[in-house]
């Protein structure tokens, strides 16, 4: 990956990849901002939770508990988390599942397809 043998990476590849899963898997009692802040703390140089939320058009819902977000909003939050560390290689499993192309405020559907 990225011109290197994965057996030689010794874990530093985690900083270079991003992963989103088909099913949202957030901490439901935390807010969207708190979820991203938690995961941002795992990386050396992540983007800010606010930047990630803005990129997926969730900034106005940043302080709502994830349990109160719609399915489409949760999918967008999964994508924000996968891109939080500005990965060189994103692995996106069914990135448009649950997104409504007619109600896509961030314009993600064309970008993801």
FENBEL-V107097 format. One record per run of one state. SS is the DSSP state (2 for helix, 1 for strand, 0 for the rest). FROM is the first residue (numbers start at 1). TO is the last residue. If there is no record, write none. Layout:
BEGIN
ss:SS from:FROM to:TO
ss:SS from:FROM to:TO
END
This chain:
BEGIN
ss:0 from:1 to:5
ss:2 from:6 to:8
ss:0 from:9 to:11
ss:2 from:12 to:15
ss:0 from:16 to:16
ss:1 from:17 to:20
ss:0 from:21 to:30
ss:1 from:31 to:31
ss:2 from:32 to:40
ss:0 from:41 to:48
ss:2 from:49 to:55
ss:0 from:56 to:58
ss:2 from:59 to:61
ss:0 from:62 to:64
ss:1 from:65 to:65
ss:2 from:66 to:68
ss:0 from:69 to:70
ss:2 from:71 to:82
ss:0 from:83 to:88
ss:1 from:89 to:92
ss:0 from:93 to:100
ss:2 from:101 to:103
ss:0 from:104 to:107
ss:2 from:108 to:112
ss:0 from:113 to:113
END
